[in-house]
Amino acid sequence: MSNKNDFGGNFDQQSRSDFSYAYQKGFWRSILSWLGNKNNELLPFEEVLKHIPMRGQNYIGVRQIETDKIIGSVSRYYDFDRAFLPRQTHTRSRWESIDRAHFKNIILPPVEVYKIGDAYFIKDGNHRVSVAREKGQVYIDAYVTEIRTPGHIDKDTDLNKLVLEQEYLDFLKETQLDLYYPDENFRFTLPGQYDKVLQHISVHRWFMGEKLKRPITDEEAVRGWYKQVYQPLLRIIIKHDILKDFPHRTPMDLYLWILEHRWYLAEEQKRRVSLEAAALHYANRFSKRPFRHVTQVWHWLTRRIQRAGKKKSRR
């Protein structure tokens, strides 16, 4: 039996070419994602469930699902990127066999997926999804098991955001800051930071207790930290417009970074460093604004000229 397509080419050769093209696309996509600081990873199913508690699951049958809403995998998240382009060459033989089946119009069985929110995670059929997406297939048949969770997931979700969201909810539950100060933003852009703030609150509670000579309640400790530690630094950040120096960061990010920077400055200079001095030194050293340093020099020259003018007028 001939293994030729309508154009006289060989299915095997065409499939090899298709895989090479998809693999090359995946390589360049990873480079562009890295340069643009964008997420390009498939989400690991088990890791997602660690950060969004499962409230139950049920099988809902065969459905046509959108291929671009498949954002993760149970076991193959290292083999494909977020667009399901191949990242490993060991997937080649399986990928090419699926590709050849498409050329021969062989009907493939539905894939198996877990549905969480508005997104899907592949349990079985990663290569079928990869080939389907590469061929521009918008929908694919799937056996769907829906998992109920309290959080929302969609095709733009990444693991970092999931971790941050769960950490933030835990932090608010512990501190009640959203109830005391509902208009404030206490979010971080990096995971693993909230425990440091809880330590700051704990230390502040101890100092308050020493000063007042009595036990300090949770609410007193949290409100005291906000008014006496966080808010003074926040006012400095706002006064000097420091957030503009660090696009996509939050006041809480800068709060921690500036306090840590202040400690290093004090150790280096062997003297006490004010909050304002530490904040300005941090912004001047690490600013993302290209013209901050030019502006600094301009202000310095302006002040020198003004002082020189005053001295001259006194004469």
C-alpha positions in Angstrom: 0.0 0.0 0.0 1.4 3.4 -1.0 2.3 5.8 1.8 1.9 8.9 -0.4 -0.2 12.1 0.1 -2.1 14.0 -2.6 0.9 16.0 -3.5 3.1 12.9 -4.1 5.1 13.5 -0.9 5.8 10.9 1.8 3.8 11.0 5.0 6.8 10.1 7.1 8.9 12.9 5.5 6.2 15.4 5.9 5.7 14.5 9.6 9.4 14.7 10.3 9.3 18.2 8.7 6.2 19.2 10.7 7.9 18.2 14.0 11.1 20.0 13.2 9.1 23.1 12.4 7.1 22.9 15.6 10.2 22.2 17.7 11.9 25.2 16.1 8.9 27.4 16.8 8.9 26.3 20.4 12.6 27.2 20.7 12.1 30.7 19.4 8.9 31.2 21.4 10.9 30.3 24.6 13.5 32.9 23.7 10.9 35.6 23.1 9.0 34.7 26.3 12.2 35.0 28.3 13.1 38.4 26.7 9.6 39.6 27.4 9.5 38.2 30.9 6.3 36.3 30.0 5.1 32.9 31.3 5.7 30.1 28.8 5.3 27.0 31.0 2.5 24.5 31.1 1.0 24.3 34.6 1.7 21.1 36.6 -1.7 19.7 37.7 -0.5 18.5 41.1 1.2 21.8 41.9 -2.0 23.7 41.1 -4.1 21.5 43.4 -1.6 22.3 46.2 -2.5 25.9 46.0 -6.2 25.7 45.3 -8.0 23.3 47.6 -10.2 20.7 45.8 -13.9 20.6 46.9 -14.8 17.6 44.9 -14.9 16.2 41.3 -17.3 14.6 38.9 -17.2 13.2 35.4 -19.3 15.2 33.0 -18.8 13.2 29.8 -17.4 13.9 26.3 -17.3 17.5 25.4 -15.8 19.6 22.6 -13.3 21.9 24.4 -11.2 24.8 23.1 -7.6 23.8 22.6 -6.2 27.2 23.7 -7.9 26.7 27.1 -5.7 23.7 27.8 -3.0 25.3 30.0 -1.5 22.4 31.9 -0.7 18.7 32.1 -0.7 15.9 34.7 2.6 14.4 33.7 4.0 16.0 30.5 4.4 19.7 31.5 8.1 19.5 30.8 7.7 18.2 27.3 5.6 21.0 25.9 5.3 24.8 26.3 2.2 26.8 27.0 1.2 26.7 23.3 1.8 22.9 23.4 4.8 23.2 21.1 7.3 20.4 21.7 10.3 21.2 24.0 12.0 17.8 24.0 13.1 15.7 21.0 12.2 12.5 22.7 8.6 13.3 21.9 9.3 13.2 18.2 8.2 9.6 17.3 4.9 9.8 19.1 4.2 13.4 17.8 5.0 12.3 14.2 2.7 9.2 14.5 -0.2 11.5 15.5 0.7 13.9 12.7 0.6 11.0 10.1 -2.8 10.0 11.5 -4.1 13.4 10.6 -2.8 13.1 7.0 -4.6 9.7 6.7 -7.8 11.1 8.2 -7.7 8.5 11.0 -10.2 9.5 13.7 -8.3 9.6 17.0 -10.0 8.9 20.4 -10.9 11.8 22.6 -8.2 13.1 25.0 -8.8 13.0 28.7 -8.8 16.2 30.7 -9.5 17.7 34.1 -11.4 21.0 34.1 -10.7 23.6 36.7 -12.5 26.9 36.4 -12.4 27.9 32.7 -9.2 25.9 32.0 -8.2 22.3 31.3 -5.3 20.0 32.2 -4.4 17.1 30.0 -4.4 13.7 31.7 -4.0 11.7 28.5 -3.4 13.0 25.0 -0.7 15.6 25.2 0.7 14.8 21.7 -2.8 14.9 20.2 -3.3 18.4 21.6 0.1 19.5 20.4 -0.5 18.3 16.8 -4.0 19.7 16.8 -2.9 23.2 17.9 -0.1 23.2 15.4 -2.6 22.5 12.7 -4.8 25.3 13.9 -7.5 23.1 15.3 -9.7 25.2 17.6 -11.7 22.4 19.3 -10.9 18.9 20.3 -13.1 16.1 21.7 -12.3 15.3 25.4 -13.5 13.1 28.2 -13.9 15.8 30.9 -13.7 15.4 34.7 -14.6 18.7 36.5 -12.8 19.6 39.7 -14.5 22.1 41.9 -12.2 24.6 43.6 -12.7 28.0 45.4 -10.2 29.8 43.1 -10.7 30.9 39.5 -8.4 29.6 36.8 -8.4 30.7 33.1 -6.0 30.4 30.1 -3.9 33.4 31.4 -3.2 31.8 34.8 0.3 30.9 35.8 1.6 29.1 38.8 3.2 32.2 40.3 -0.1 34.0 40.4 -1.8 31.0 42.0 0.8 30.8 44.7 0.6 34.6 45.3 -3.2 34.5 45.5 -3.2 31.7 48.0 -0.5 33.4 50.1 -2.4 36.7 50.0 -5.6 35.0 51.2 -3.7 33.3 54.0 -2.0 36.6 55.0 -5.3 38.5 55.1 -6.9 35.7 57.1 -4.1 36.0 59.6 -3.9 39.8 59.9 -7.4 41.0 58.9 -5.7 44.0 57.2 -8.3 44.0 54.5 -11.0 44.7 57.1 -9.0 47.3 59.0 -7.8 49.1 55.9 -10.1 48.1 52.9 -8.7 50.7 50.5 -5.1 49.6 50.8 -3.2 47.2 48.6 -1.1 44.7 50.6 -0.1 42.5 47.7 3.4 41.3 46.7 4.5 40.5 43.2 6.8 37.8 44.4 5.9 34.7 46.4 7.3 33.9 49.9 7.2 37.5 51.2 4.2 37.5 53.5 6.0 35.5 56.3 8.5 38.3 56.6 5.7 40.8 57.2 4.2 38.6 59.8 7.6 38.5 61.5 7.7 42.3 61.4 4.3 42.5 63.0 5.4 40.0 65.7 8.5 42.0 66.5 6.4 45.2 66.7 4.0 43.5 69.0 6.9 42.7 71.4 8.1 46.4 71.4 4.5 47.6 72.0 4.2 45.2 74.9 7.5 46.4 76.4 6.4 50.0 76.1 2.9 49.6 77.4 3.8 46.9 80.0 0.8 44.6 79.0 -0.1 41.9 76.5 -0.9 43.2 73.0 -3.9 41.9 71.1 -3.7 40.7 67.5 -5.6 43.7 66.3 -3.4 46.2 68.2 -0.3 44.5 66.9 -1.5 44.7 63.2 -2.8 48.3 63.5 0.4 49.3 65.3 2.6 47.8 62.6 0.5 49.6 59.9 0.6 53.0 61.6 4.1 53.1 63.0 6.1 50.9 60.6 4.4 50.5 57.3 2.6 53.8 56.8 5.6 56.1 57.5 7.6 54.3 54.8 4.6 54.3 52.4 4.3 58.1 52.8 8.0 58.5 51.8 7.4 56.2 48.8 4.5 58.3 47.7 6.2 61.6 48.4 9.2 60.8 46.1 7.1 58.9 43.6 9.3 55.9 43.9 6.8 53.4 42.5 7.4 54.9 39.1 11.0 53.7 39.4 9.8 50.1 39.6 7.1 49.4 37.1 4.7 46.5 37.9 5.8 46.4 41.6 3.7 47.3 44.6 4.1 49.3 47.8 4.6 46.1 49.7 7.5 45.1 47.4 9.2 48.4 48.1 8.4 48.3 51.8 10.5 45.1 52.2 13.2 46.0 49.7 13.8 49.4 51.3 13.9 48.1 54.9 16.4 45.4 53.9 18.4 48.0 52.0 18.4 50.2 55.1 19.8 47.4 57.2 22.7 46.8 54.7 23.4 50.6 54.5 23.6 50.8 58.3 25.9 47.8 58.5 28.1 49.3 55.8 28.2 52.8 57.1 28.3 51.8 60.8 25.6 54.4 61.6 21.9 54.9 61.8 20.2 55.5 58.4 16.8 57.2 58.2 13.9 55.7 56.3 13.9 58.5 53.8 17.6 58.3 53.1 17.4 54.5 52.6 14.4 54.9 50.3 16.1 57.5 48.1 19.4 55.6 48.1 17.5 52.4 47.0 15.6 54.2 44.3 18.7 56.0 43.0 20.7 52.7 42.8 18.1 50.3 41.4 15.7 52.5 39.5 14.3 51.2 36.2 13.7 54.7 34.9 16.5 55.6 32.4 16.4 59.3 33.1 16.4 59.2 37.0 20.1 59.6 37.2 20.1 62.4 34.6 17.4 64.2 36.6 19.4 63.8 39.8 22.4 65.4 38.2 20.2 68.2 36.8 18.7 68.9 40.3 22.2 68.8 41.8 23.6 71.4 39.3 20.5 73.6 39.8 21.0 73.6 43.5 24.7 74.4 43.1 23.9 77.3 40.7 21.2 78.6 43.1 23.6 78.5 46.1 26.3 80.2 44.0 23.8 83.0 43.0 22.9 83.6 46.7 26.5 83.9 47.7 27.2 86.4 44.9 24.1 88.5 45.8 25.3 88.7 49.5 28.5 90.4 48.3 
